[in-house]
């Protein structure tokens, strides 16, 4: 009768690899068995049972670092440990489901990066103002940047915009702003629009679309620059428009974040 089996046979019987068994030995999950006269380790039924138990727990999601203590625990502690592992697995399942849902939403672009209520509002406004698909994408990207760079001020910003959209004059300015994307930077209408926008926000400073909390940040000027300059490379007239608008606001005493030139 054979006195135990080799590591290769034990791996086959326990449905693991030899490398896995050695990994279990390294982590102290199973003692290395005795050697026969030829110097080969021989695994008996106790070791095979232990290998199957370890493999089963590991496959169920129990971390290797916890398996040894679980297997060596008394029945009550063993049951309690498995309940705890089950709870953590349930949490992980919920997280994986959320990640899967995010991936499904990302299949339609970056819409997963914004709350549903904001997306619904943007879709309605875009339809009312006659935005092109590219316009909607750029507007959505701007909102994503605001949420990423100034998360604490995102809801406040959205609220300001929602209030402003109730004002026909503001809506008219927004329509002109998106038309300006196709203008040349030296078009005289750019200067006229910058003045009209400045006049509007000077008359309604509470609606100035600067996220709350931005100026309190040490790097607020850099974040403001990233937000306000979004789209300038594709729309040169917007760069000129922002330059003129900010100059008029600052000359009127409005404290806009300003990045200090290097050097």
N, C-alpha and C positions, 0 to 999 in steps of 0.2 A: 504494500500500500504506500502511495506517495505521501511523504511527510511535508505537506504544504506545496505551494506552487511558486513559480518564478514571478518576478515583477511583470514580465510581459503577459503571462497567463492571468495574473491578478487584474491587470489593466483590461484585458479582454473580457473577463468574467464580470467586472464591475462597470464595464462600458465607459471607461475613461482611457486616457493615454498614459504611457509610461512617464512622459514629461509631467503630466498632471499629478501623478502619484508622488513624484519627486518634489513637486511644488508643495503638496500637502505635507510631506516630511519637513520641508524647509520651514513651513509656518507652524510646525509643531502640532498639527492636527491629528497625526497618527504616528505612533512610535515606529521606528525602523525595526523590522523583525530580525530574528536571529539568522545567522548564516549556517548553511550546511557545510559538510566536510570539504566541498569544492570551493567554498568561499562565496556561494550565491545566497542571497537573502531568500527566505522562504515565507510566503504569506499563507497563514492558516485561515480558518473560517471566521475567527474573531476580527482579523484584519480586513477580510473581504466585507464583512458586515459593516465595519467602520467606514470603509471606502464608499460603499453604497449610501450610507447615511450622509456622509459629507457631500457626495455628488448630488444627492437629492436636495439637500438644504441649499447648496450653492446654486443649483438650477432654479430653485424657488426664489432666489434673489437675496438670500442671507449673505452678508459680507463674510469673507473668510475669517476675518479677525474676530468674528463673534461665534463662529460655528463650534469651536472647541469648548467654550464655556457652556453653550447650549446643550451639547451632547453629554457633557459631564455633569449637568445639573440634575437635581432631583425632579420627580414628575411635576410638581407644582411650578417650580421655577422654569422647567422646560416649556410647560404650557403657556406661562406668562410671557416667556421670551418669544414664543411663536406669535402670540397675539400682538406683541409690539412690532415684530417684523411685518405682520400682515397690515398693521396700521400704516407703517411707512411705505409699504408697497402700494397701498390704496392712495396715499398722497402722491406717489410717483405716477400712478396711473392717471390721476387727475391732471397732473402737470403735463404728461405726455399727450393727453387728449387736447389740452389747451394749445400745446405746440402744434399738434396736427391741424387744429382749427385755424391757427395763425397761418400755417403754410397754405391752407386752402384759400384763405383770404388774400394772401400775397400773390396767388395765381392771377389776380385781377390788377396787380400793380402794388403800389405802396399804401393802399387803402387800409391795410391792417394796422398801420401806424397811427391811426386817428380814431377817436371815439365815433360810434355810429351816429350820434346826434349831430356831430360836427360835419360828418360826411353828408348826411341828409340835408343839412342847411346849405352846404356848399353846392350840392346838386341843384337845389331849388333856385338859389341865387344865380348860378351859372346859366340855368335855363331862362330865368327872367331877364338877365343882362345879355343874353346871346353869346356867351363865351364859346369859343371853339374848344375842341378836345385838348389842344395844346395849352390853351389858357387855363383850363381846369387843372391840368397836370401841374402847371407851374404854381397855381394858387395852392394846390394841395401840398406841393413840396415846401412852399413857404410855411404852411401851418405845421408840417412835420418838423421843420427846423426850429420853429418857435417852441414847440413842445419839447424838443430835445435840448435846446440851449437854455431855455428859461421855463422849466416845467412848473415851477411854483406860480408863474404868471400867466400860464396858458389859458386857464378858465376865465381870468379877468380880461385877457385880450379878446377872447371869443365873445364875451359879453359886450365889450365895447363895440366890436364890429356889428353885432346883432342890433344894438341900439342905434348905431349910426345908419344902418341900412333902412331904418324907418324914416330917415330924412331924405326927401326927394333930391335936395341939393347935393348931398353926399353921393347918392346913387349916380347922379349926373357926372360928378367928378370921377367916380370909379369907371364909368363907361369911357370917359375921355382918357383916363389913365391907360386903359387897355388898348384904346385906339393909338395912343402915343407910342406903343411898342413898335409900330411900323413907321414912325416918323424918323427923319434924319435928326441927329443931335442938334444941328444948328437951325432947325425949323423954328420960326418965331412963336409957333403955338406952344412949344415946350416952355418958354419963358412965361407965356400967358397962363398956362396950366399950373406952373409952379406957384405963381402969385395967387391964383384962385384957390389952390389947396392950402397955402399958408394962411390966407385970409379966413378960410373956413375953420381951420383948427385953432387959429388965434381967437376966433369968436366962440369956439366950443373946445376949449383946452382939455376938458375931461374925456373927450373922445379921441384924443391923440393916440394912435395905435402903437404905444410902446408898452410891452409886457411889464406888469408890476413886478418889482423885485430886481429888474435888470440893473438899475443904477446903483443898487446896494452892493452889487458884486464887484470885487476888486478888478475883475477882468470884464466888467460890463461893457466897456467901450469896444473891446474886440468882438464880443458876442453881438453887440448892436450892429457893428460893421458887417459881420457875416449875414445877419438877417436883412439889413436894409439894402445890401448890395446883391442879394440873390437875383439872378436873372440878368444882371447888367452885361455879362459877356454876350448873351444872345440878343439883348435889347439895348443897344448903345444910347438910345434916346432916354431910357429910364435912368441911366447913370447921370446924364446931364440934368434930368429932371430932379433927381434926389439931391444933387449938388446945389441946385438953385433953391430948392425947397428948404433944405437944412440951413442954408445961408440966411434966408429970410426969417426963419424961425429963431435962429440964434441972435440975429440983429434986433429981433423984437423981445429979446430977453428970455426966450425959452431955453432951458437947460437940457440940451440933447447930449447923449454920450458922445464923446469925441476921442478918438484914438490918438495918443501922442506919437508923433513921427519918430522913428528910430534914430538913435544917435544923439 
